[in-house]
Amino acid sequence: MIHHEMITDQELKLLIRQRKILFGGNRQLKIYGMLNCYSGKRMKRDNRVFFDTEAEAIILGYRPCGHCMKKAYMSWKNDSV
């Protein structure tokens, strides 16, 4: 997991181009999603974290975003009931 506040914008762009960052998440809400998600783009930089795999986010206790990852979210929701 990479905290957004710990890297520069140039480093972030490079990691995305190198496909070392594929998902973003909200550290306080424990939600992860796609980098192009509207909800994710609105969060504060201090709360934003990045993951290289979906498995990493899940292992760290994050749940899928209900906006950009509807299928994964519905599966998570049904499993947690």
PyMOL commands that set and color helices and strands:
alter all, ss='L'
color gray80, all
select helices_A, chain A and resi 4-6+9-17+38-42+45-47+54-59+70-79
alter helices_A, ss='H'
color red, helices_A
select strands_A, chain A and resi 2-3+23-26+31-34+48-51+63-64
alter strands_A, ss='S'
color yellow, strands_A
deselect
rebuild
show_as cartoon
